[in-house]
Amino acid sequence: MSTVIAFDFGLKRIGVAVGNSLLRQATPLALIDEPTNEGKFKAIGALLDAWQPGTVAVGLPLHPDGAEHEMTVRCRRFANQIHGRYGLPTVLVDERYTSAVLSQQRGQHVDSEAAALILQQYFDQHDPS
């Protein structure tokens, strides 16, 4: 059994969820709301140290037709930074339809719930065997 952490990357906030390969269920974990990249990576490092994941999943936003856009590039860079800084296997997960599942109310942050949907999609798409 291994722990998997997922990130829903955003310019202002990063949602975090956790799950494991045995139960294959994602749970919202945290919201990283640091003003600097240094602060964000410090918080990420603390979560990775605490949870010791075997894999990291990062949501990859795409247009409905699958075309990439500016945030796609930023999320790929973020995933590469996670892999490079922490040496963990990092998987990109298509997150095109996760925002449609969450109905965000004004002023409510749903980033960790979005990360949980990304992680659940990762579990659903990867054969446990």
DAQUIDA-V675058 format. One line per field, one symbol per residue. ss: DSSP state (H for helix, E for strand, L for the rest). phi: phi as a letter, one per 20 degrees, with the letter a starting at -180 (. if undefined). psi: psi as a letter, one per 40 degrees, with the letter a starting at -180 (. if undefined). Layout:
# DAQUIDA-V675058
ss->???
phi->???
psi->???
This chain:
# DAQUIDA-V675058
ss->LLEEEEEEELLLLEEEEEEELLLLLLEEEEEELLLLHHHHHHHHHHHHHHHLLLEEEEEELLLLLLLLLHHHHHHHHHHHHHHHHHLLEEEEEELLLHHHHLLLLLLLLLHHHHHHHHHHHHHHHLLLL
phi->.cecddcdfcfeccecccacfeflcecgdbcecefdfgffffffgfffffelfebcdcfdfcfgenfebgfffffffgfffgfffdmegcdecgdgdffffedeegndedfffffffffffgffedffe
psi->hiihhihghiddihihiiiieddfhihhdihhgididdddddddddddddefidihhhhhhiideeiiaddddddddddddddddefihhhhhhfdeddddhhhihehheddddddddddddddehhe.
